[in-house]
Amino acid sequence: MDRREADAIITVSNQGEGIPLEVLPHLFQRFYRVKTKRSSEGLGLYITRLIAEAHGGRVWVESEPGKGTSFYLALPIDTTPPIP
């Protein structure tokens, strides 16, 4: 986990084959699936985006074919003092 300004950032990275650039804008859409041998229903990243946005955060992905992929989850840090 990292902290940037008022956000906590969680990063999940790999050094795999990467994701094709034309696919990146669609990854967080409902039911979007990349055609592979192991595909799923395409809801996990969509649900992750909805949860992040419900908490005032965001998710995004960066990938370079042949060099790997990084998924990011940014959530705002609550700096409000607790009620005694």
C-alpha positions as CSV (number, residue, x, y, z in Angstrom):
1,M,0.0,0.0,0.0
2,D,1.1,3.5,-0.8
3,R,-0.2,6.9,0.1
4,R,-0.5,9.7,-2.5
5,E,-2.0,13.0,-1.2
6,A,-5.3,12.1,0.4
7,D,-5.6,8.6,-1.0
8,A,-4.4,5.1,0.0
9,I,-3.3,3.2,-3.1
10,I,-3.3,-0.6,-3.4
11,T,-1.4,-2.0,-6.3
12,V,-1.5,-5.6,-7.7
13,S,1.2,-6.2,-10.4
14,N,2.6,-9.0,-12.4
15,Q,5.2,-9.5,-15.0
16,G,3.1,-11.6,-17.3
17,E,2.2,-11.2,-21.0
18,G,0.3,-7.9,-20.4
19,I,-3.1,-6.9,-21.7
20,P,-3.6,-5.7,-25.3
21,L,-3.9,-1.9,-25.4
22,E,-7.3,-2.0,-27.2
23,V,-8.8,-4.0,-24.3
24,L,-7.7,-1.6,-21.5
25,P,-10.6,0.9,-21.9
26,H,-13.2,-1.9,-21.5
27,L,-11.8,-4.0,-18.6
28,F,-14.1,-2.4,-15.9
29,Q,-17.3,-2.6,-18.0
30,R,-20.0,-5.0,-17.0
31,F,-19.8,-8.4,-18.6
32,Y,-16.7,-7.5,-20.7
33,R,-14.6,-10.6,-21.3
34,V,-11.2,-11.0,-23.0
35,K,-11.4,-14.0,-25.3
36,T,-9.0,-16.5,-23.7
37,K,-9.0,-20.2,-22.7
38,R,-9.8,-19.1,-19.2
39,S,-12.6,-16.5,-19.3
40,S,-15.2,-15.7,-16.7
41,E,-18.4,-13.8,-16.6
42,G,-16.7,-10.4,-16.5
43,L,-18.1,-9.1,-13.3
44,G,-15.2,-9.0,-10.9
45,L,-13.5,-5.8,-12.2
46,Y,-16.9,-4.2,-12.7
47,I,-17.9,-4.9,-9.1
48,T,-14.5,-3.7,-7.9
49,R,-15.0,-0.4,-9.8
50,L,-18.5,0.1,-8.3
51,I,-17.3,-0.5,-4.7
52,A,-14.4,1.8,-5.2
53,E,-16.6,4.6,-6.6
54,A,-19.2,4.1,-3.8
55,H,-16.4,4.9,-1.3
56,G,-15.2,7.9,-3.3
57,G,-12.3,6.1,-4.9
58,R,-11.3,4.8,-8.3
59,V,-9.6,1.9,-10.0
60,W,-7.4,1.8,-13.1
61,V,-5.0,-0.5,-14.9
62,E,-1.7,0.1,-16.7
63,S,-0.3,-2.6,-18.9
64,E,2.4,-3.0,-21.5
65,P,2.2,-6.1,-23.7
66,G,5.1,-8.4,-23.0
67,K,6.0,-6.5,-19.8
68,G,3.2,-7.1,-17.3
69,T,0.1,-5.4,-15.8
70,S,-0.6,-3.3,-12.7
71,F,-4.1,-2.8,-11.3
72,Y,-4.6,0.1,-8.9
73,L,-7.3,0.8,-6.2
74,A,-7.3,4.3,-4.7
75,L,-9.5,5.1,-1.7
76,P,-9.7,8.4,0.1
77,I,-8.2,8.5,3.6
78,D,-10.6,9.8,6.2
79,T,-8.8,12.4,8.2
80,T,-11.8,13.3,10.3
81,P,-11.0,12.9,14.0
82,P,-13.0,10.1,15.7
83,I,-15.9,11.1,17.9
84,P,-14.9,10.5,21.6
